[in-house]
Each structure stands twice: as structure tokens, then as C-alpha cells.
């Protein structure tokens, strides 16, 4: 729309009322540091916060890219909008009376601004109508439902303004249009009525439903959620998107929770209206609900502005749908969480209950204890990866390992990443502490073969792990591994009947692919069903979609004359390739245990000295045994590769 020049008084009042922290928090996760706030600059890429917001000066400045200004300048730059557009939006938001330098334009502009105020008025009248109907309906079934089924007290019903939409098709329409004389177009824009598809007239959007007002941060009604009291679907129905209401940018009960979030320095996000209402009724007043949709980044940033430590607890149902919702929410804010900008926890209530159900049989203190004990989101995700998996089975072990590696790769903070490497290594060792150093080594290698990551420090012998992580295949070993691993992967791709044999062989001998490009291909294989008919085609698509380098493994997707011969004798080739991989790994372990054994003080650590001595001798004997096969088995097969 055309915006005439705004009067200097309007501009100045907008500057006075618009809070810079409030405005910037919609786009940047801010953390308190002294008197100011800091966050990651939205105008350039950075990993260390250099963007500072001063509430006392009402200014922002980035020490990285030199961007700076007030709230108006910030919104102009971040949204690529004009000065007039931004100032007018802020005037609406902070209810600043608008004056212009062109009096003839003022009336039209004021009409457009007043539309929002009229919508607020219509929705407030509707909320009062629904509250009145709650107690006036003949059988008062909605009120009985609240008190008997939901166990809500009268004060809670009033606190949240709960009401009832009568069953008639035009009851609200007649009240607002005929009795209150609101323009029918205004009532429609408020999302309360719809035009009939056939004939003239309108009908009510909500009928025979328990009504829950949805309010903005200032406590004004902007929409409604309606729960059916019959078998009608959907069970919950929200207002449509309007000038005032955007479902993905609104959180239910935030107006009542913002002080509690600040007080406890923690925000709890639940799925349903009644979960949030039940928590507030129990005195846990830092809870909000996501309106039944996947939690969006806008909603997260909205709630995080009220917690200094940026602690967020997702309390979604423990069923499959709830876990999917949690995963979708994590997907939205994963980048913030990986960088440590959000302290994200996941709470799954025991026995699959939601918060409302749980509080019917437990005390508020019990729920608060669940919040305290809720796992960090990385621990929760690791638990999800392990769920219904048997790490003693090769397929499960490989899939779990690859999913864990993918998770660990995304952790930016070194200390956090190292902690979880140790944590996951213990899990993958299946209770055998002697395997932890090797599992650590394997995870480090897969996360980044040539990385400079610092080593985990939470394992007993740091020196042992350092030596283990430094061991890598020599050039001759690498040549053998390149051929042996390549043959194994080619046969896996082209011979479905050999796949289980390969999996069993790798499991029985505790072997994994050592070369990074082979590990990546193996990981992508396990992201597809084991009996995938178009396995090769799907793998190629996966590489191209993620812009991964296909050149190092593309030759494995095709068969030449020599490789066709390997396929014909796949059983012997698999046996020889497995023996070759084991030979290289055995030599590596032999050197590793020998170095550990030689570094130990026999007098001070006799048990450990004896243990590593036995391990190094066992690996030496196994190496000699495997090496003797070179003369007639491994080399005979591999020379044709």
C-alpha cells in the first residue's frame, strides 16, 4: 500500500516504544552478557557471537561486519524493507497513534491501521460470548467435561477464558452481526464465519465445541482452538490464518508463561492445549503449547527471548507421533543446538502419558523432577538410534554406528563432541571396557579421518587413546585395503545372495571398512533397505543429491570383464577379501597393543601389563596365521582385481 510521509512525532514515539531486544529476538537468539546481549550476527556467517545488543542504548552493533543501528534500521536491513514500511509496522505493533505530513492521506491510512484494532475487538466479544455460553447451555456438557474429565477448577477455567460454541449453524453470526452490528466482512476476516458454498449467507466456523482462546504476547485474543465434544473430526480445530494470527508464529499460553520462563530460566513446550493448562493449574507456569503443529524456528526464537540460559524442554508424547514431533522440532533448531545456542532437553513421560494425564496421578513435584532428569537432546537421540537394536547383530551394529557418526559430525563444540565420542564408544563396547580405546579410535577416524580434533579426555588412559588414534594404514596396507574392501563392496552391490554372508563375516571377525570413501558408501548402503532392488541407482542418486564426491567409488557400480569373473567366484573372493581386511587390522592392533604394553610400568600396573602382553602376543600369532595365506589365497584372488 501507499504510505505517506510519517510525522516526526510518530517516528520518535516508535523509537521510544520499540524495544531493541524484543525486536532483534525475533531473528537472533540472544544471550545476556553483563548489561548487554550477544548472539550470532544475522548479516554474515559466524560461529562465535560478535553481534551485540544494548538495551540501555537501544542499539545493536556487530564487531564482525560492522553492521549497526536501532530497531528500525535492523528491520530494514534484515527484511530489505523501506523505512516507512518498518516504522508503520512497529507503530501498529506498539499501538502508536499514526500522524502523517499529508492530512488528506491520513484518513485512509488510519482506516487500514484500525482494521487490526477492530479485529481485536470482534475476537474479544467472541471470547466473552463463548464464556457466557459455557454456563448457559442446557446440559452444560462442555463445563462438565472440563470439571469431570479434565479435573479443572473454576479459577483455571476463568484464567484461560475457556468457553463453548453452541451447536447452531448461525448462533455466533446472529450475535455478532445482528445483535452487535459488526460488519459481516470484519467477522469473516477474524476467521469466525465462512460464506456458504451454495446460496447466500454465512455459517459459524466453530459449532458444538469447547473453545480455547489463543492470545498474543500482550494477552489479546487473536484466534481460537475448538475441541469437539462428539466424534466429529478433526478433534481439534484452529482458527484459519488471519491478519492477527499465524499458527507457526504463535505459542499457546506464552502470555501467561513468559514471567515463569524468566523466573525458572527454562521454557517447557508441550503438544496440546490441555497439557499446558494442566501444568499452569499445577503451578508449573513456564509451559507453552505448540498448537498441535511441528514446532517452528519462529516459535522457538519467540520463547527463547524470555530465558537467559536458553534452556528449552520439549515434552511431547512418548508414542511414535510424539517422537516424530520431537524429531521435527529438533530438525528446526538443530543448528542452534549443535552450536550450543540452545540448551535443548527432551522429556518423554513414563508409560506414554502426556502432561495432563500424568498430573492426574502424580504431584507437581514429580513432574518437576522429570524436568530435572530430562536428557539432553543428544542423549535422547542416541537412545532413539539404539531403540529396538541388537548391537550383537552386524546389521544393527553397522546402522547404529553410522547414525551415531552422523550425529557426532555435527557437534561444533570440541568439549561436547569429545564427551559424546567417549560416551558412544562405551555403548558400542557392549560392557567390555578393553574395547573402548578401539571404539574411540574408530569413531574419531569416521568423524574426520584427517581431523585435528582434540582427543576425548574422559577415558582412563589418555596416552593409550592418543596412540590408538595415530595408527593408520601404511601405503602397502592401504593398497591391500583398497583392493579388498573394493571387491567386498562390489560383490555386495551386485550379488544380493552374498549380502548376508558379508554381513555375518564382518560381524564374526569384528571388522569395519577402514578407508573413508568405502565407509561413506557402506553408510549410504545401510540407509537403504537391505533387499533394495535398485540399490545401485538409489546410491548414485543419494550421492548426487547431497553433492558428495562419487568419483572414488563410481567404478564399483559397474562391471568390466575382470570384475565379472570375480562375481562368478564371489564366495571365494568374499573369503579372501575378508581375510585380507582382517590381516591389515590384525597388524594394526598388533602394533597398537605392543606399543601400549611397552609403555606400561610392569611393577606399577602388573594386571594391565599382563593384559596388553597377552593381547599383543595373540594378535601376533593371528597375524602370522593370516599372513601365511598370502602365498596361495589372498594374493591369488586380489591380483585380478
C-alpha positions as CSV (number, residue, x, y, z in Angstrom):
1,X,0.0,0.0,0.0
2,X,1.0,3.6,-0.5
3,X,2.5,5.1,2.7
4,X,2.6,8.9,3.0
5,X,5.4,10.6,4.9
6,X,5.1,10.0,8.6
7,X,5.1,12.8,11.1
8,X,8.4,13.2,13.1
9,X,6.4,12.8,16.3
10,X,5.2,9.3,15.2
11,X,8.7,8.3,14.2
12,X,10.1,9.4,17.6
13,X,7.4,7.7,19.6
14,X,8.0,4.5,17.7
15,X,11.7,4.7,18.6
16,X,10.7,5.2,22.2
17,X,8.3,2.3,22.5
18,X,10.0,-0.3,20.3
19,X,12.4,-2.3,22.4
20,X,15.5,-3.3,20.5
21,X,15.9,-6.6,22.4
22,X,12.3,-7.5,21.7
23,X,12.6,-6.8,18.0
24,X,16.0,-8.5,17.5
25,X,15.0,-11.6,19.5
26,X,12.6,-12.5,16.7
27,X,15.5,-13.1,14.4
28,X,18.5,-13.8,16.7
29,X,18.9,-16.0,19.8
30,X,20.2,-13.5,22.3
31,X,22.1,-14.4,25.5
32,X,22.7,-12.0,28.4
33,X,26.3,-10.9,28.9
34,X,26.8,-8.3,31.5
35,X,24.5,-5.4,30.7
36,X,24.2,-6.3,27.1
37,X,23.0,-9.2,24.9
38,X,25.0,-11.2,22.4
39,X,24.2,-13.5,19.6
40,X,25.2,-14.7,16.1
41,X,25.0,-12.0,13.5
42,X,22.2,-12.4,11.0
43,X,24.0,-10.3,8.4
44,X,27.1,-12.6,7.9
45,X,28.1,-16.2,8.7
46,X,29.9,-16.7,12.0
47,X,30.4,-19.4,14.6
48,X,31.4,-17.1,17.5
49,X,28.9,-14.4,18.5
50,X,30.1,-10.9,17.7
51,X,26.6,-9.3,17.5
52,X,25.9,-7.1,20.5
53,X,22.6,-5.5,21.5
54,X,22.4,-2.8,24.1
55,X,19.1,-2.4,25.8
56,X,20.1,0.8,27.6
57,X,21.3,2.4,24.3
58,X,18.6,0.8,22.2
59,X,21.3,0.0,19.6
60,X,22.9,-3.1,18.0
61,X,26.4,-3.5,16.6
62,X,28.3,-6.4,15.0
63,X,32.1,-6.4,15.6
64,X,32.5,-8.8,12.7
65,X,30.8,-7.0,9.8
66,X,30.3,-3.5,11.4
67,X,26.5,-3.6,11.0
68,X,24.7,-1.3,13.5
69,X,21.7,0.9,14.2
70,X,18.4,1.0,16.0
71,X,15.3,-1.2,15.9
72,X,14.1,0.4,12.7
73,X,17.4,0.0,10.9
74,X,17.6,-3.6,12.0
75,X,14.2,-4.5,10.5
76,X,15.0,-2.5,7.3
77,X,18.3,-4.5,6.8
78,X,17.0,-7.9,7.8
79,X,13.8,-7.7,5.7
80,X,15.1,-5.5,2.9
81,X,12.1,-3.1,3.5
82,X,11.6,0.6,3.4
83,X,11.8,3.0,6.3
84,X,8.1,3.8,6.1
85,X,7.0,0.2,6.0
86,X,9.1,-0.8,9.0
87,X,8.1,2.3,11.1
88,X,4.4,1.7,10.3
89,X,4.6,-1.9,11.3
90,X,6.2,-1.0,14.6
91,X,3.6,1.7,15.1
92,X,0.9,-1.0,14.8
93,X,2.7,-3.4,17.0
94,X,3.3,-1.0,19.8
95,X,0.0,0.9,19.4
96,X,1.5,4.2,18.5
97,X,-1.1,6.7,17.0
98,X,0.0,7.5,13.4
99,X,0.3,11.0,12.1
100,X,1.3,12.0,8.6
101,X,2.6,15.1,7.0
102,X,-0.2,14.8,4.4
103,X,-3.5,15.3,6.1
104,X,-5.5,14.2,3.1
105,X,-3.9,10.7,3.3
106,X,-4.3,10.3,7.0
107,X,-7.9,9.0,6.9
108,X,-7.2,6.1,4.6
109,X,-4.0,5.2,6.5
110,X,-5.8,5.3,9.8
111,X,-8.6,3.1,8.3
112,X,-6.0,0.4,7.4
113,X,-4.4,0.6,10.8
114,X,-7.7,0.5,12.6
115,X,-8.6,-2.8,10.9
116,X,-6.4,-4.7,13.4
117,X,-7.9,-2.9,16.3
118,X,-11.4,-3.8,15.0
119,X,-10.4,-7.5,14.7
120,X,-9.1,-7.4,18.3
121,X,-12.5,-6.0,19.4
122,X,-14.5,-8.7,17.5
123,X,-12.4,-11.5,18.9
124,X,-12.7,-10.2,22.4
125,X,-16.5,-10.0,22.1
126,X,-16.5,-13.6,20.7
127,X,-14.4,-14.8,23.7
128,X,-17.0,-13.3,26.1
129,X,-19.8,-14.9,24.1
130,X,-18.2,-18.3,24.3
131,X,-17.5,-17.9,28.1
132,X,-21.2,-17.0,28.7
133,X,-22.4,-19.9,26.6
134,X,-20.3,-22.3,28.6
135,X,-22.7,-21.8,31.6
136,X,-25.9,-21.2,29.7
137,X,-26.1,-24.3,27.5
138,X,-28.9,-26.6,28.5
139,X,-26.9,-29.7,29.6
140,X,-23.7,-27.8,30.3
141,X,-21.8,-30.8,28.8
142,X,-18.7,-28.6,28.0
143,X,-18.5,-27.4,31.6
144,X,-18.9,-30.9,32.9
145,X,-16.2,-32.1,30.5
146,X,-13.8,-29.5,31.9
147,X,-14.6,-30.3,35.5
148,X,-15.1,-34.1,35.4
149,X,-12.8,-35.3,32.6
150,X,-10.1,-32.6,32.8
151,X,-10.4,-32.1,36.5
152,X,-10.1,-28.3,36.1
153,X,-11.0,-25.9,38.9
154,X,-13.2,-22.9,38.3
155,X,-10.3,-20.5,38.7
156,X,-8.4,-22.3,35.9
157,X,-11.4,-22.2,33.6
158,X,-11.6,-18.4,34.2
159,X,-7.9,-17.9,34.0
160,X,-7.8,-19.3,30.4
161,X,-11.2,-17.9,29.4
162,X,-12.5,-21.3,28.3
163,X,-15.9,-21.3,26.7
164,X,-18.4,-23.2,24.5
165,X,-19.5,-22.7,20.9
166,X,-23.2,-23.6,20.6
167,X,-24.3,-26.2,18.1
168,X,-26.3,-23.9,15.9
169,X,-25.0,-23.1,12.4
170,X,-25.5,-19.3,12.8
171,X,-25.6,-18.7,16.5
172,X,-22.4,-16.6,16.7
173,X,-23.2,-15.0,13.3
174,X,-26.5,-13.7,14.7
175,X,-24.9,-12.4,17.9
176,X,-22.0,-10.5,16.2
177,X,-23.7,-9.3,13.1
178,X,-27.4,-8.9,14.1
179,X,-27.0,-8.0,17.8
180,X,-23.6,-6.3,18.0
181,X,-23.8,-4.9,14.4
182,X,-20.3,-5.8,13.4
183,X,-19.7,-5.7,9.6
184,X,-20.0,-9.2,8.2
185,X,-16.8,-8.8,6.3
186,X,-15.0,-8.0,9.5
187,X,-16.3,-11.1,11.3
188,X,-15.2,-13.2,8.3
189,X,-11.7,-11.6,8.4
190,X,-11.5,-12.6,12.0
191,X,-11.8,-16.2,11.0
192,X,-15.1,-16.8,12.8
193,X,-17.6,-17.3,9.9
194,X,-17.5,-18.6,6.4
195,X,-19.7,-17.9,3.3
196,X,-22.0,-20.8,2.3
197,X,-20.9,-22.6,-0.8
198,X,-24.5,-22.7,-2.1
199,X,-26.9,-19.8,-1.7
200,X,-26.4,-16.6,0.3
201,X,-25.4,-16.2,3.9
202,X,-22.7,-17.4,6.3
203,X,-22.2,-20.2,8.9
204,X,-20.2,-20.4,12.1
205,X,-16.7,-21.9,11.8
206,X,-17.0,-23.4,15.4
207,X,-20.1,-25.3,16.4
208,X,-20.7,-27.6,19.4
209,X,-17.1,-27.3,20.5
210,X,-15.2,-26.5,23.7
211,X,-13.5,-23.2,22.9
212,X,-9.9,-22.2,24.0
213,X,-8.9,-18.6,23.3
214,X,-5.4,-18.2,21.8
215,X,-3.8,-14.9,22.9
216,X,-0.8,-12.9,21.7
217,X,2.1,-12.0,24.0
218,X,0.1,-8.9,25.3
219,X,-2.8,-11.1,26.3
220,X,-5.2,-10.1,23.4
221,X,-7.3,-12.8,21.8
222,X,-6.2,-13.4,18.3
223,X,-7.7,-16.8,17.5
224,X,-9.4,-19.9,18.9
225,X,-8.9,-23.6,19.3
226,X,-12.0,-25.7,19.4
227,X,-12.2,-29.3,20.8
228,X,-15.1,-31.4,19.6
229,X,-17.4,-32.9,22.3
230,X,-18.7,-35.6,19.9
231,X,-17.0,-38.0,17.4
232,X,-16.7,-35.2,14.8
233,X,-13.3,-34.9,13.1
234,X,-11.0,-33.2,13.5
235,X,-10.8,-33.5,17.2
236,X,-9.1,-30.1,17.4
237,X,-9.9,-27.2,15.0
238,X,-7.9,-24.0,15.0
239,X,-8.9,-20.6,13.5
240,X,-7.6,-20.0,10.0
241,X,-4.7,-17.7,9.3
242,X,-5.7,-14.1,9.7
243,X,-4.3,-10.6,9.9
244,X,-3.7,-11.2,13.6
245,X,-3.0,-15.0,13.7
246,X,-0.2,-17.1,12.2
247,X,-0.1,-20.6,13.6
248,X,3.6,-21.1,13.0
249,X,4.5,-17.9,14.9
250,X,2.2,-18.3,17.9
251,X,2.6,-20.3,21.1
252,X,-0.4,-21.0,23.3
253,X,-0.2,-19.6,26.9
254,X,3.0,-17.6,26.2
255,X,1.3,-14.5,27.6
256,X,0.9,-16.3,30.9
257,X,4.1,-18.2,30.8
258,X,6.6,-15.5,30.0
259,X,7.2,-14.5,33.6
260,X,7.5,-18.1,34.7
261,X,10.0,-18.8,31.9
262,X,12.1,-15.8,33.1
263,X,11.8,-16.9,36.8
264,X,12.8,-20.5,36.2
265,X,15.1,-19.7,33.3
266,X,13.5,-22.5,31.4
267,X,10.7,-23.0,28.8
268,X,8.7,-26.1,28.6
269,X,6.9,-26.8,25.3
270,X,4.1,-29.4,25.2
271,X,1.9,-30.5,22.3
272,X,-1.7,-29.9,23.5
273,X,-3.7,-27.0,24.9
274,X,-4.8,-29.1,27.9
275,X,-1.2,-30.2,28.7
276,X,-0.2,-26.5,29.1
277,X,-3.4,-25.7,31.0
278,X,-2.9,-28.6,33.4
279,X,0.7,-27.6,34.1
280,X,-0.3,-24.0,34.8
281,X,-3.1,-25.3,37.1
282,X,-0.4,-27.3,39.0
283,X,1.7,-24.2,39.5
284,X,4.2,-25.0,36.7
285,X,3.8,-21.7,34.9
286,X,6.6,-21.8,32.5
287,X,4.8,-24.1,30.0
288,X,3.5,-23.3,26.5
289,X,1.9,-25.4,23.7
290,X,2.7,-25.6,20.0
291,X,-0.9,-25.5,18.7
292,X,-0.7,-29.1,17.5
293,X,1.8,-28.4,14.8
294,X,5.5,-29.1,14.4
295,X,7.5,-26.6,16.5
296,X,8.9,-23.9,14.1
297,X,12.1,-21.9,14.4
298,X,10.0,-18.7,14.8
299,X,8.2,-20.2,17.8
300,X,11.5,-21.3,19.3
301,X,13.0,-17.8,18.9
302,X,9.8,-16.3,20.4
303,X,10.0,-18.3,23.6
304,X,13.8,-18.2,24.0
305,X,13.8,-14.4,24.4
306,X,12.5,-14.9,28.0
307,X,15.1,-17.4,29.2
308,X,18.7,-16.2,29.8
309,X,20.3,-19.6,29.6
310,X,18.2,-20.5,26.6
311,X,17.0,-23.8,28.2
312,X,14.2,-25.4,26.3
313,X,12.5,-28.7,27.3
314,X,10.3,-30.5,24.7
315,X,7.7,-32.6,26.4
316,X,6.0,-34.4,23.5
317,X,4.1,-37.6,23.9
318,X,6.3,-40.8,24.1
319,X,4.4,-42.5,21.3
320,X,5.5,-42.7,17.7
321,X,3.7,-39.5,16.7
322,X,5.2,-37.7,19.7
323,X,8.7,-38.9,18.9
324,X,8.2,-37.8,15.3
325,X,7.1,-34.4,16.5
326,X,10.2,-34.1,18.7
327,X,12.4,-35.1,15.8
328,X,10.7,-32.5,13.6
329,X,11.2,-29.8,16.3
330,X,14.8,-30.8,16.6
331,X,15.2,-30.5,12.9
332,X,14.1,-26.9,13.0
333,X,16.5,-25.9,15.8
334,X,19.3,-28.5,15.3
335,X,21.8,-25.9,14.1
336,X,21.2,-23.7,17.1
337,X,21.5,-26.7,19.4
338,X,24.7,-28.1,17.8
339,X,26.3,-24.7,18.3
340,X,25.3,-24.5,21.9
341,X,22.9,-21.6,21.3
342,X,20.0,-23.6,22.8
343,X,20.2,-26.0,25.8
344,X,17.7,-28.5,24.4
345,X,16.2,-31.3,26.5
346,X,13.6,-34.0,25.6
347,X,11.1,-35.2,28.2
348,X,9.2,-38.4,27.5
349,X,6.9,-39.1,30.4
350,X,6.9,-42.8,31.6
351,X,4.1,-45.1,30.3
352,X,3.5,-42.9,27.3
353,X,1.4,-40.4,29.2
354,X,1.1,-36.7,28.3
355,X,1.5,-34.0,30.9
356,X,-2.2,-33.7,31.6
357,X,-2.6,-37.5,32.2
358,X,0.5,-37.6,34.4
359,X,-0.7,-34.9,36.7
360,X,-4.0,-36.7,37.4
361,X,-2.0,-39.3,39.3
362,X,1.2,-37.5,40.2
363,X,2.2,-34.4,42.1
364,X,3.7,-31.2,40.5
365,X,6.9,-32.1,42.3
366,X,7.0,-35.4,40.5
367,X,6.7,-33.6,37.2
368,X,9.4,-31.0,38.2
369,X,11.7,-34.0,38.9
370,X,11.1,-35.3,35.5
371,X,12.1,-32.0,34.1
372,X,15.3,-32.0,36.1
373,X,16.1,-35.5,34.9
374,X,15.2,-35.0,31.3
375,X,18.0,-36.0,29.0
376,X,19.8,-33.6,26.7
377,X,18.6,-33.9,23.2
378,X,21.8,-35.6,22.0
379,X,21.4,-38.3,24.7
380,X,17.8,-38.7,23.7
381,X,18.7,-39.0,20.0
382,X,21.3,-41.6,20.8
383,X,18.6,-43.5,22.8
384,X,16.4,-43.3,19.7
385,X,19.1,-44.7,17.5
386,X,19.6,-47.6,19.9
387,X,15.9,-48.3,20.3
388,X,15.0,-51.9,19.2
389,X,18.5,-52.5,18.0
390,X,20.7,-55.5,18.9
391,X,24.3,-54.4,18.8
392,X,25.4,-58.1,18.7
393,X,23.9,-58.3,15.2
394,X,26.1,-57.0,12.3
395,X,23.4,-55.1,10.5
396,X,22.2,-53.3,13.7
397,X,25.7,-52.5,14.8
398,X,26.7,-51.0,11.5
399,X,23.5,-48.9,11.2
400,X,23.8,-47.7,14.8
401,X,27.5,-46.8,14.3
402,X,26.8,-44.9,11.1
403,X,23.9,-42.9,12.6
404,X,26.0,-42.1,15.7
405,X,28.8,-40.9,13.4
406,X,26.4,-38.7,11.5
407,X,25.2,-37.2,14.8
408,X,28.7,-36.6,16.2
409,X,29.9,-34.9,13.0
410,X,27.5,-32.1,13.5
411,X,28.7,-31.1,17.0
412,X,30.7,-27.9,16.8
413,X,32.0,-27.6,20.3
414,X,35.1,-29.7,20.8
415,X,34.5,-30.5,24.5
416,X,30.9,-31.6,23.8
417,X,32.0,-33.6,20.8
418,X,34.8,-35.4,22.7
419,X,32.4,-36.2,25.6
420,X,30.0,-37.9,23.3
421,X,32.7,-39.8,21.4
422,X,33.7,-41.3,24.8
423,X,30.0,-41.8,25.7
424,X,29.2,-43.6,22.4
425,X,32.4,-45.7,22.5
426,X,31.3,-47.1,25.8
427,X,27.9,-48.0,24.4
428,X,29.5,-49.7,21.3
429,X,31.9,-51.7,23.5
430,X,28.9,-53.6,25.0
431,X,30.3,-53.5,28.5
432,X,33.8,-54.6,27.6
433,X,36.0,-51.7,28.8
434,X,39.0,-53.1,27.0
435,X,37.4,-52.3,23.6
436,X,36.7,-48.6,24.4
437,X,40.0,-47.3,23.1
438,X,39.4,-49.1,19.8
439,X,35.9,-47.8,19.5
440,X,37.1,-44.3,20.2
441,X,39.7,-44.7,17.5
442,X,37.0,-45.9,15.1
443,X,34.6,-43.1,15.8
444,X,37.4,-40.4,15.5
445,X,38.5,-41.9,12.2
446,X,35.0,-41.9,10.8
447,X,34.1,-38.4,12.0
448,X,37.1,-37.0,10.2
449,X,40.0,-39.2,9.0
450,X,42.4,-36.3,8.8
451,X,40.9,-34.2,11.6
452,X,42.8,-32.2,14.2
453,X,40.1,-32.7,16.8
454,X,41.4,-32.9,20.4
455,X,41.1,-36.4,21.9
456,X,38.4,-37.3,24.5
457,X,39.7,-36.9,28.0
458,X,37.1,-38.9,29.9
459,X,38.7,-42.3,29.3
460,X,41.2,-43.5,31.9
461,X,44.4,-43.7,29.8
462,X,44.6,-40.6,27.6
463,X,48.0,-41.7,26.3
464,X,46.6,-45.0,25.1
465,X,43.9,-43.3,23.1
466,X,46.3,-40.9,21.6
467,X,48.5,-43.7,20.3
468,X,45.5,-45.6,19.1
469,X,44.2,-42.6,17.1
470,X,47.5,-42.1,15.4
471,X,47.7,-45.6,14.0
472,X,46.8,-45.5,10.3
473,X,47.4,-47.8,7.3
474,X,50.7,-47.7,5.7
475,X,50.9,-47.3,1.9
476,X,51.2,-51.0,1.3
477,X,48.4,-51.7,3.8
478,X,46.3,-49.1,2.0
479,X,46.8,-50.7,-1.3
480,X,45.6,-54.1,0.0
481,X,42.7,-52.5,1.8
482,X,41.7,-50.5,-1.4
483,X,41.5,-53.7,-3.4
484,X,40.0,-56.0,-0.7
485,X,37.4,-53.5,0.5
486,X,36.5,-52.6,-3.1
487,X,36.0,-56.2,-4.0
488,X,33.8,-56.8,-1.0
489,X,31.6,-53.7,-1.7
490,X,31.3,-54.6,-5.4
491,X,30.1,-58.1,-4.6
492,X,27.7,-56.7,-2.0
493,X,26.2,-54.3,-4.7
494,X,26.0,-56.8,-7.5
495,X,25.3,-60.1,-5.7
496,X,22.3,-59.9,-3.4
497,X,22.7,-63.6,-2.4
498,X,26.1,-62.7,-0.8
499,X,25.0,-59.8,1.3
500,X,24.1,-61.7,4.4
501,X,27.3,-63.7,4.1
502,X,29.3,-60.5,4.0
503,X,27.4,-59.0,7.0
504,X,28.0,-62.2,9.0
505,X,31.7,-62.3,8.2
506,X,32.2,-58.7,9.2
507,X,30.4,-59.3,12.5
508,X,32.1,-62.6,13.3
509,X,35.5,-61.0,12.9
510,X,34.6,-57.6,14.3
511,X,35.7,-55.8,11.1
512,X,34.8,-52.5,9.6
513,X,35.8,-50.6,6.5
514,X,38.9,-48.5,7.1
515,X,39.1,-46.2,4.1
516,X,36.9,-43.2,4.3
517,X,35.3,-43.4,0.9
518,X,34.4,-47.0,1.5
519,X,32.9,-46.2,4.9
520,X,30.8,-43.5,3.4
521,X,29.5,-45.9,0.7
522,X,28.8,-48.5,3.4
523,X,26.9,-45.9,5.4
524,X,24.7,-45.0,2.5
525,X,24.1,-48.6,1.8
526,X,22.7,-49.0,5.3
527,X,20.5,-46.0,4.9
528,X,18.6,-48.1,2.3
529,X,16.6,-51.4,2.8
530,X,18.9,-54.4,2.7
531,X,16.9,-56.0,-0.1
532,X,16.7,-52.8,-2.1
533,X,16.2,-53.9,-5.8
534,X,17.5,-50.6,-7.3
535,X,20.3,-50.4,-4.7
536,X,23.0,-49.0,-7.1
537,X,20.6,-46.5,-8.7
538,X,19.5,-45.2,-5.3
539,X,23.0,-44.9,-4.1
540,X,24.0,-42.8,-7.1
541,X,21.0,-40.6,-6.5
542,X,22.0,-40.2,-2.9
543,X,25.5,-39.0,-3.8
544,X,24.2,-36.6,-6.4
545,X,21.5,-35.2,-4.1
546,X,24.0,-34.4,-1.4
547,X,26.7,-33.3,-3.8
548,X,29.0,-35.9,-2.5
549,X,32.2,-37.0,-4.4
550,X,31.1,-40.0,-6.4
551,X,34.4,-40.5,-8.3
552,X,36.2,-42.6,-5.7
553,X,33.5,-45.4,-5.7
554,X,31.7,-45.0,-9.0
555,X,33.8,-47.8,-10.5
556,X,32.2,-50.2,-8.0
557,X,28.8,-49.6,-9.5
558,X,29.9,-51.1,-12.9
559,X,31.3,-54.5,-14.0
560,X,34.1,-55.0,-16.5
561,X,35.4,-58.3,-17.8
562,X,37.7,-58.9,-14.8
563,X,35.0,-57.9,-12.2
564,X,32.5,-60.2,-13.9
565,X,34.9,-63.1,-13.2
566,X,35.0,-62.1,-9.5
567,X,31.3,-62.2,-9.5
568,X,31.3,-65.7,-10.8
569,X,33.5,-66.9,-7.9
570,X,32.1,-64.5,-5.4
571,X,32.2,-67.0,-2.5
572,X,36.0,-67.4,-2.7
573,X,36.5,-63.7,-3.3
574,X,34.5,-62.8,-0.2
575,X,36.6,-65.2,1.9
576,X,39.8,-63.8,0.6
577,X,38.8,-60.2,0.9
578,X,37.7,-60.7,4.4
579,X,41.0,-62.4,5.3
580,X,42.9,-59.5,3.7
581,X,41.0,-56.9,5.7
582,X,41.5,-58.9,8.9
583,X,45.2,-59.2,8.1
584,X,45.7,-55.4,7.9
585,X,43.5,-54.8,11.0
586,X,45.3,-57.5,12.9
587,X,48.7,-56.0,12.1
588,X,47.4,-52.6,13.2
589,X,46.1,-54.0,16.5
590,X,49.4,-55.9,17.0
591,X,51.4,-52.7,16.7
592,X,48.9,-50.8,18.9
593,X,48.9,-53.4,21.8
594,X,52.7,-53.8,21.6
595,X,53.2,-50.0,22.0
596,X,50.8,-50.0,24.9
597,X,52.5,-53.0,26.5
598,X,56.0,-51.4,26.2
599,X,54.7,-48.1,27.7
600,X,53.4,-49.7,30.9
601,X,55.4,-49.9,34.1
602,X,55.2,-53.6,35.0
603,X,55.7,-53.0,38.7
604,X,53.1,-50.3,39.0
605,X,50.4,-51.8,36.7
606,X,51.0,-55.5,36.7
607,X,47.5,-56.5,35.6
608,X,47.4,-54.1,32.7
609,X,50.9,-55.1,31.7
610,X,49.9,-58.8,31.6
611,X,46.7,-58.0,29.8
612,X,48.3,-56.0,27.0
613,X,51.1,-58.5,26.7
614,X,48.6,-61.3,26.1
615,X,46.7,-59.2,23.6
616,X,49.8,-58.3,21.6
617,X,51.0,-61.9,21.5
618,X,47.6,-63.2,20.4
619,X,47.4,-60.6,17.6
620,X,51.0,-61.5,16.6
621,X,50.1,-65.2,16.3
622,X,46.9,-64.4,14.4
623,X,48.8,-62.2,12.1
624,X,51.3,-64.9,11.3
625,X,48.5,-67.3,10.6
626,X,46.7,-64.9,8.3
627,X,49.9,-63.8,6.5
628,X,50.7,-67.4,5.6
629,X,47.6,-67.4,3.5
630,X,49.0,-64.7,1.2
631,X,51.1,-67.3,-0.8
632,X,48.1,-69.1,-2.1
633,X,44.8,-67.3,-1.3
634,X,44.7,-63.6,-0.9
635,X,47.2,-62.6,-3.5
636,X,45.9,-65.2,-5.9
637,X,42.4,-63.6,-5.7
638,X,43.3,-60.0,-5.4
639,X,45.8,-59.9,-8.3
640,X,42.8,-60.0,-10.7
641,X,41.1,-57.1,-9.0
